[in-house]
Amino acid sequence: MPKQRIKVADTGRKPKNSDDANRPSKSLDGRVRSKATVKRLKMYRDKGPTKEQRTEWYFTPHEQARIAPDRRWFGNTRVIGQNDLQKFREEVGKKVNDPYQFLLKQRKLPMSLLETQTKESKSKLLDTESFDSTFGAKSTRKRPKLSSVDLQSLLSNASQANDGYDQSKDSNIKEEQSFRALASDKVYEKGQSKRIWGELYKVLDSSDVILHVLDARDPMGTRCVKVDDHMKSKQATGKHMVYLLNKCDLVPSWVTARWVRFLSKTTPTIAFHSSVTNPFGKGALIHLLRQFARLHADKQSISVGLVGYPNVGKSSLINTLRGKVVCKAAPVPGETKVWQYVTLYRRVYLIDCPGITQPSPTDTESDIVLKGVVRVESLSTAEEHIPTVLDRVRPEYLERTYGVSNWKDTEEFLDKLARHMGKLGKGGVSDSLAVSKIVLAGKMLCDSSHVCFMSE
């Protein structure tokens, strides 16, 4: 097919130079620039207006440039309405205060909006009375009215007020806090030293999850309120706390079920029985710890701290989870002296803490002994705590356990029990101290499941 010749438009004149666009659209022989090539080269050389031209173009003498009043120009914030903000506060506040839910990626949420900032109102004293009207030669402030102008009238008014005073009608008298009497022996103050509390706060600060171990026989008596308050404070933000109801094999099952139902209203609660060979609740606890490890996937590992009263089974619980003896445990309080790290899994570590005791104004010395805080062999007057044992335990349980019956008072009970066990001194006198320690040790060692010390 023969090539078609390109028709060139007649522009009327020839191009004067190489940058003149008055030429054919396409080059005929490839050596002369075409019209499109000239326009493209001009576009390359054209750099736009100069700085002076731009300044003159943007800022004219008769108007001033402004930036649109939009907050999005200055940051990554967004503006929402007051109703949406209140709804966000309510919904996030419910999630934060719910112990059974956990907010992921809290660092990306505006958690500071949940805090109500209250500004202190400044005193407006000068608005009420100016300085010139109060002090100086032109002061207009009235003098205060005094009921007595001399010492004699002051004494007479005070005596009249004292004679007409009735303490029963005084509404300003309020008993803020009642204090119990000091312990007669230092042995009742175990678990309250500064060293023990220092070890406790080390564990609380180092742990992501706190297992508050309670005794199933007296959960409310072995609960440390200071630990609960610390976990609700700002210092423990992002930490979790779980109640562990240990020694549930020493109480009836219905008692354990009721305590779990009661404590679960505020904090997750698990019933547990520490035993290396035959444990109870081990699978549920390990499953819970693995869930916490998934929630804290951004961390390399999580630490689980075990806190509670002495002799509630913290070290035995660690041995149960490991399936072997890794912590030294004993049936007497005060065996753990310092905190210690134990590896449970690759990403889960356990921290054993010494037993801590929180003094209460309502606790007597007998209550302290029956909670397992004091070692029985260190008691010099163990007979004083036997009446409390007889009041709390049913007589049929004592008869079945110790083989004595028909006693009228504490002395007769101890005398019959001493003769039944052969604990007699010189002249056939019963050894009440030794028998009392045996009864108290029976509660701590839990050699009989019939002796149940339950809270009222």
C-alpha positions as semicolon CSV with decimal commas, in nm:
position;residue;x (nm);y (nm);z (nm)
1;M;0,000;0,000;0,000
2;P;0,159;0,329;-0,099
3;K;0,237;0,577;0,180
4;Q;0,002;0,866;0,213
5;R;0,158;1,208;0,210
6;I;0,089;1,426;0,512
7;K;-0,091;1,740;0,434
8;V;0,063;2,042;0,602
9;A;-0,157;2,332;0,695
10;D;-0,058;2,650;0,533
11;T;0,022;2,888;0,822
12;G;0,091;3,175;0,590
13;R;0,453;3,232;0,708
14;K;0,766;3,042;0,793
15;P;0,894;2,998;1,153
16;K;1,144;3,265;1,250
17;N;1,343;3,057;1,505
18;S;1,353;2,715;1,665
19;D;1,110;2,817;1,942
20;D;0,847;2,953;1,708
21;A;0,533;2,739;1,720
22;N;0,424;2,856;1,375
23;R;0,520;2,531;1,207
24;P;0,359;2,201;1,103
25;S;0,222;1,974;1,373
26;K;0,452;1,692;1,268
27;S;0,806;1,703;1,136
28;L;0,843;1,600;0,775
29;D;1,200;1,473;0,776
30;G;1,266;1,429;1,155
31;R;1,529;1,702;1,171
32;V;1,300;2,000;1,218
33;R;1,103;2,046;1,542
34;S;0,732;1,997;1,523
35;K;0,473;2,221;1,681
36;A;0,413;1,972;1,967
37;T;0,788;1,951;2,039
38;V;0,818;2,327;2,065
39;K;0,526;2,349;2,309
40;R;0,669;2,071;2,524
41;L;1,008;2,238;2,546
42;K;0,848;2,567;2,640
43;M;0,656;2,388;2,917
44;Y;0,983;2,246;3,052
45;R;1,146;2,590;3,059
46;D;0,846;2,764;3,214
47;K;0,897;2,754;3,598
48;G;0,591;2,954;3,690
49;P;0,571;3,298;3,842
50;T;0,862;3,439;4,037
51;K;0,859;3,505;4,409
52;E;0,772;3,869;4,359
53;Q;0,493;3,778;4,120
54;R;0,351;3,524;4,364
55;T;0,365;3,774;4,653
56;E;0,190;4,032;4,442
57;W;-0,068;3,777;4,335
58;Y;-0,146;3,634;4,682
59;F;-0,136;3,957;4,882
60;T;-0,314;4,237;4,711
61;P;-0,323;4,577;4,879
62;H;-0,699;4,576;4,929
63;E;-0,749;4,232;5,103
64;Q;-0,569;4,019;5,363
65;A;-0,515;3,643;5,340
66;R;-0,670;3,419;5,610
67;I;-0,660;3,053;5,704
68;A;-0,994;2,881;5,732
69;P;-1,095;2,841;6,100
70;D;-1,081;2,462;6,104
71;R;-0,914;2,263;6,383
72;R;-0,821;1,983;6,146
73;W;-0,548;2,203;6,000
74;F;-0,355;2,200;6,331
75;G;-0,377;1,840;6,456
76;N;-0,535;1,499;6,430
77;T;-0,829;1,589;6,654
78;R;-1,196;1,575;6,574
79;V;-1,481;1,780;6,714
80;I;-1,786;1,598;6,856
81;G;-2,100;1,719;7,021
82;Q;-2,166;1,734;7,394
83;N;-2,423;1,454;7,378
84;D;-2,182;1,222;7,200
85;L;-1,912;1,305;7,453
86;Q;-2,142;1,227;7,746
87;K;-2,246;0,899;7,584
88;F;-1,881;0,805;7,533
89;R;-1,804;0,876;7,898
90;E;-2,092;0,662;8,023
91;E;-2,019;0,365;7,801
92;V;-1,643;0,362;7,857
93;G;-1,691;0,422;8,230
94;K;-1,906;0,110;8,253
95;K;-1,643;-0,096;8,075
96;V;-1,359;0,035;8,290
97;N;-1,540;-0,028;8,619
98;D;-1,656;-0,376;8,515
99;P;-1,407;-0,633;8,657
100;Y;-1,517;-0,892;8,398
101;Q;-1,428;-0,679;8,094
102;F;-1,101;-0,534;7,968
103;L;-1,046;-0,246;7,727
104;L;-0,792;-0,318;7,457
105;K;-0,554;-0,047;7,329
106;Q;-0,631;0,194;7,611
107;R;-0,344;0,416;7,505
108;K;-0,534;0,506;7,188
109;L;-0,849;0,601;7,381
110;P;-0,896;0,941;7,551
111;M;-0,917;0,794;7,901
112;S;-0,859;1,139;8,054
113;L;-1,215;1,234;7,958
114;L;-1,345;1,000;8,230
115;E;-1,186;1,209;8,502
116;T;-1,399;1,493;8,632
117;Q;-1,177;1,795;8,673
118;T;-1,296;2,018;8,954
119;K;-1,148;2,366;8,972
120;E;-1,101;2,515;9,314
121;S;-1,303;2,830;9,351
122;K;-1,088;3,126;9,440
123;S;-1,179;3,342;9,732
124;K;-1,351;3,666;9,630
125;L;-1,273;3,855;9,946
126;L;-1,186;4,182;9,771
127;D;-1,514;4,174;9,579
128;T;-1,705;4,161;9,905
129;E;-1,500;4,415;10,099
130;S;-1,228;4,623;9,941
131;F;-0,904;4,706;10,117
132;D;-0,986;5,077;10,156
133;S;-1,324;5,005;10,314
134;T;-1,171;4,765;10,565
135;F;-0,845;4,930;10,666
136;G;-0,718;5,286;10,676
137;A;-0,862;5,625;10,776
138;K;-1,164;5,589;10,545
139;S;-1,264;5,242;10,660
140;T;-1,637;5,179;10,692
141;R;-1,620;4,829;10,836
142;K;-1,822;4,779;11,151
143;R;-1,663;4,646;11,463
144;P;-1,763;4,292;11,563
145;K;-2,002;4,248;11,853
146;L;-1,830;4,083;12,150
147;S;-2,030;3,908;12,421
148;S;-1,761;3,988;12,681
149;V;-1,522;4,278;12,696
150;D;-1,313;4,174;12,994
151;L;-1,184;3,856;13,159
152;Q;-1,447;3,846;13,433
153;S;-1,741;3,853;13,192
154;L;-1,569;3,589;12,975
155;L;-1,537;3,352;13,274
156;S;-1,898;3,403;13,374
157;N;-2,025;3,330;13,022
158;A;-1,809;3,016;13,002
159;S;-1,939;2,886;13,337
160;Q;-2,301;2,943;13,229
161;A;-2,243;2,760;12,901
162;N;-2,079;2,471;13,086
163;D;-2,369;2,438;13,329
164;G;-2,627;2,426;13,047
165;Y;-2,433;2,184;12,826
166;D;-2,592;1,845;12,751
167;Q;-2,363;1,597;12,580
168;S;-2,650;1,378;12,457
169;K;-2,789;1,671;12,252
170;D;-2,457;1,768;12,097
171;S;-2,471;1,677;11,726
172;N;-2,108;1,769;11,662
173;I;-1,973;1,468;11,851
174;K;-1,895;1,187;11,609
175;E;-1,684;0,880;11,667
176;E;-1,454;0,876;11,366
177;Q;-1,259;0,559;11,442
178;S;-1,243;0,318;11,730
179;F;-0,907;0,175;11,825
180;R;-0,850;-0,163;11,980
181;A;-0,625;-0,203;12,278
182;L;-0,260;-0,276;12,219
183;A;-0,166;-0,641;12,208
184;S;-0,030;-0,778;12,530
185;D;0,242;-0,967;12,345
186;K;0,446;-0,894;12,033
187;V;0,352;-1,235;11,897
188;Y;0,006;-1,101;11,800
189;E;0,161;-0,836;11,572
190;K;0,309;-1,079;11,320
191;G;0,278;-0,979;10,954
192;Q;0,252;-0,606;11,028
193;S;0,616;-0,496;11,007
194;K;0,741;-0,239;10,757
195;R;0,955;-0,504;10,590
196;I;0,652;-0,724;10,517
197;W;0,449;-0,433;10,380
198;G;0,748;-0,332;10,168
199;E;0,758;-0,681;10,019
200;L;0,384;-0,659;9,952
201;Y;0,407;-0,334;9,757
202;K;0,699;-0,473;9,557
203;V;0,473;-0,757;9,445
204;L;0,179;-0,523;9,373
205;D;0,394;-0,293;9,159
206;S;0,563;-0,576;8,968
207;S;0,250;-0,781;8,892
208;D;0,000;-0,751;8,609
209;V;-0,249;-0,989;8,775
210;I;-0,309;-1,015;9,152
211;L;-0,441;-1,339;9,301
212;H;-0,587;-1,246;9,640
213;V;-0,587;-1,578;9,826
214;L;-0,863;-1,617;10,087
215;D;-0,933;-1,889;10,340
216;A;-1,265;-2,059;10,265
217;R;-1,335;-2,095;10,638
218;D;-1,322;-1,718;10,696
219;P;-1,307;-1,528;10,363
220;M;-1,400;-1,187;10,501
221;G;-1,162;-1,220;10,796
222;T;-0,867;-1,310;10,573
223;R;-0,934;-1,039;10,314
224;C;-0,696;-0,742;10,313
225;V;-0,896;-0,426;10,248
226;K;-0,584;-0,222;10,174
227;V;-0,502;-0,446;9,880
228;D;-0,854;-0,398;9,741
229;D;-0,828;-0,020;9,779
230;H;-0,486;-0,015;9,613
231;M;-0,615;-0,213;9,313
232;K;-0,894;0,043;9,264
233;S;-0,659;0,342;9,274
234;K;-0,482;0,515;8,985
235;Q;-0,153;0,343;9,069
236;A;-0,304;0,006;8,967
237;T;-0,455;0,112;8,634
238;G;-0,449;-0,179;8,388
239;K;-0,398;-0,443;8,657
240;H;-0,643;-0,726;8,732
241;M;-0,740;-0,884;9,063
242;V;-0,898;-1,226;9,120
243;Y;-1,018;-1,376;9,449
244;L;-0,897;-1,733;9,506
245;L;-1,103;-1,917;9,766
246;N;-0,847;-2,169;9,889
247;K;-0,899;-2,467;10,125
248;C;-1,253;-2,520;9,999
249;D;-1,222;-2,889;10,093
250;L;-1,246;-2,794;10,463
251;V;-1,598;-2,653;10,438
252;P;-1,921;-2,797;10,295
253;S;-1,974;-2,746;9,923
254;W;-2,281;-2,528;9,974
255;V;-2,075;-2,288;10,186
256;T;-1,816;-2,256;9,909
257;A;-2,087;-2,202;9,647
258;R;-2,246;-1,922;9,849
259;W;-1,915;-1,746;9,911
260;V;-1,825;-1,767;9,540
261;R;-2,166;-1,625;9,448
262;F;-2,128;-1,343;9,702
263;L;-1,771;-1,243;9,614
264;S;-1,826;-1,269;9,237
265;K;-2,057;-0,966;9,247
266;T;-1,756;-0,734;9,277
267;T;-1,450;-0,939;9,175
268;P;-1,396;-1,263;8,978
269;T;-1,373;-1,552;9,225
270;I;-1,245;-1,909;9,183
271;A;-1,280;-2,196;9,432
272;F;-0,952;-2,384;9,473
273;H;-0,801;-2,676;9,660
274;S;-0,420;-2,685;9,677
275;S;-0,286;-3,036;9,626
276;V;-0,005;-3,161;9,406
277;T;-0,174;-3,500;9,351
278;N;-0,547;-3,420;9,364
279;P;-0,614;-3,048;9,303
280;F;-0,945;-2,871;9,242
281;G;-0,986;-2,561;9,024
282;K;-0,640;-2,589;8,866
283;G;-0,770;-2,606;8,509
284;A;-0,996;-2,304;8,551
285;L;-0,715;-2,095;8,701
286;I;-0,464;-2,186;8,428
287;H;-0,724;-2,109;8,160
288;L;-0,784;-1,768;8,322
289;L;-0,413;-1,688;8,336
290;R;-0,375;-1,776;7,968
291;Q;-0,659;-1,537;7,885
292;F;-0,479;-1,259;8,072
293;A;-0,163;-1,342;7,875
294;R;-0,356;-1,298;7,549
295;L;-0,497;-0,966;7,664
296;H;-0,144;-0,841;7,730
297;A;-0,006;-0,965;7,399
298;D;0,196;-0,645;7,364
299;K;0,410;-0,749;7,663
300;Q;0,681;-1,008;7,647
301;S;0,550;-1,177;7,964
302;I;0,306;-1,118;8,248
303;S;0,362;-1,155;8,622
304;V;0,101;-1,299;8,859
305;G;0,138;-1,199;9,224
306;L;-0,009;-1,403;9,510
307;V;-0,098;-1,201;9,820
308;G;-0,299;-1,273;10,133
309;Y;-0,290;-1,352;10,502
310;P;-0,032;-1,593;10,645
311;N;-0,111;-1,963;10,623
312;V;-0,380;-1,931;10,353
313;G;-0,188;-2,151;10,108
314;K;-0,001;-1,918;9,870
315;S;0,312;-2,130;9,839
316;S;0,104;-2,449;9,820
317;L;-0,094;-2,294;9,536
318;I;0,226;-2,235;9,336
319;N;0,335;-2,594;9,397
320;T;-0,006;-2,711;9,276
321;L;0,017;-2,512;8,953
322;R;0,369;-2,641;8,884
323;G;0,280;-3,000;8,980
324;K;0,587;-3,031;9,202
325;V;0,743;-2,864;9,506
326;V;0,916;-2,544;9,391
327;C;0,836;-2,324;9,696
328;K;0,897;-2,418;10,054
329;A;0,555;-2,460;10,218
330;A;0,464;-2,544;10,577
331;P;0,142;-2,576;10,780
332;V;0,255;-2,290;11,004
333;P;0,245;-1,916;10,926
334;G;0,552;-1,712;10,838
335;E;0,740;-1,970;10,633
336;T;0,790;-1,737;10,333
337;K;1,023;-1,452;10,428
338;V;1,085;-1,267;10,099
339;W;0,919;-1,253;9,759
340;Q;1,035;-1,503;9,497
341;Y;0,986;-1,552;9,122
342;V;0,865;-1,885;8,982
343;T;0,821;-1,965;8,612
344;L;0,484;-2,119;8,528
345;Y;0,496;-2,101;8,147
346;R;0,704;-1,922;7,887
347;R;0,505;-1,600;7,919
348;V;0,356;-1,640;8,270
349;Y;0,554;-1,591;8,591
350;L;0,433;-1,631;8,950
351;I;0,546;-1,414;9,243
352;D;0,515;-1,553;9,596
353;C;0,469;-1,290;9,866
354;P;0,506;-1,318;10,245
355;G;0,183;-1,318;10,441
356;I;0,057;-0,976;10,545
357;T;-0,185;-0,897;10,828
358;Q;-0,405;-0,590;10,833
359;P;-0,493;-0,485;11,190
360;S;-0,862;-0,430;11,252
361;P;-1,013;-0,244;11,548
362;T;-1,276;-0,517;11,591
363;D;-1,034;-0,813;11,599
364;T;-0,945;-0,957;11,935
365;E;-0,640;-1,164;12,017
366;S;-0,847;-1,481;11,979
367;D;-0,958;-1,373;11,631
368;I;-0,596;-1,318;11,533
369;V;-0,497;-1,663;11,657
370;L;-0,788;-1,841;11,488
371;K;-0,707;-1,675;11,155
372;G;-0,376;-1,859;11,156
373;V;-0,153;-1,554;11,189
374;V;0,031;-1,669;11,504
375;R;0,228;-1,988;11,553
376;V;0,071;-2,201;11,823
377;E;0,400;-2,307;11,984
378;S;0,485;-1,942;12,054
379;L;0,167;-1,879;12,259
380;S;0,227;-1,854;12,632
381;T;-0,144;-1,827;12,725
382;A;-0,317;-2,059;12,480
383;E;-0,598;-2,137;12,730
384;E;-0,745;-1,788;12,680
385;H;-0,851;-1,870;12,323
386;I;-1,031;-2,199;12,393
387;P;-1,364;-2,032;12,494
388;T;-1,382;-1,873;12,148
389;V;-1,329;-2,216;11,990
390;L;-1,609;-2,367;12,199
391;D;-1,844;-2,086;12,097
392;R;-1,775;-2,125;11,724
393;V;-1,771;-2,504;11,689
394;R;-2,069;-2,728;11,749
395;P;-2,034;-2,966;12,047
396;E;-2,108;-3,277;11,838
397;Y;-1,811;-3,199;11,614
398;L;-1,579;-3,170;11,915
399;E;-1,714;-3,492;12,063
400;R;-1,657;-3,676;11,736
401;T;-1,306;-3,536;11,694
402;Y;-1,158;-3,549;12,048
403;G;-1,371;-3,816;12,214
404;V;-1,491;-3,610;12,514
405;S;-1,847;-3,512;12,607
406;N;-2,064;-3,352;12,873
407;W;-1,852;-3,053;12,971
408;K;-1,992;-2,743;13,136
409;D;-1,716;-2,488;13,093
410;T;-1,373;-2,446;12,940
411;E;-1,180;-2,576;13,241
412;E;-1,378;-2,898;13,247
413;F;-1,335;-2,946;12,873
414;L;-0,958;-2,904;12,898
415;D;-0,937;-3,132;13,202
416;K;-1,131;-3,414;13,032
417;L;-0,933;-3,376;12,712
418;A;-0,601;-3,380;12,900
419;R;-0,692;-3,700;13,084
420;H;-0,819;-3,855;12,760
421;M;-0,489;-3,777;12,583
422;G;-0,267;-3,848;12,879
423;K;-0,136;-3,493;12,908
424;L;-0,082;-3,490;13,285
425;G;0,184;-3,327;13,497
426;K;0,319;-3,400;13,842
427;G;0,057;-3,522;14,086
428;G;-0,190;-3,603;13,807
429;V;-0,261;-3,235;13,726
430;S;-0,385;-3,182;13,371
431;D;-0,157;-2,984;13,141
432;S;-0,403;-2,725;13,009
433;L;-0,143;-2,536;12,807
434;A;-0,035;-2,839;12,605
435;V;-0,395;-2,946;12,541
436;S;-0,494;-2,595;12,433
437;K;-0,212;-2,586;12,181
438;I;-0,329;-2,921;12,043
439;V;-0,682;-2,786;11,992
440;L;-0,558;-2,468;11,826
441;A;-0,312;-2,660;11,610
442;G;-0,597;-2,887;11,500
443;K;-0,764;-2,583;11,350
444;M;-0,448;-2,467;11,168
445;L;-0,328;-2,810;11,057
446;C;-0,687;-2,904;10,959
447;D;-0,651;-3,264;11,065
448;S;-1,029;-3,298;11,087
449;S;-1,279;-3,179;10,829
450;H;-1,550;-3,159;11,093
451;V;-1,390;-2,862;11,269
452;C;-1,516;-2,578;11,044
453;F;-1,466;-2,219;11,154
454;M;-1,720;-2,033;10,942
455;S;-1,795;-1,662;10,941
456;E;-2,115;-1,547;11,092
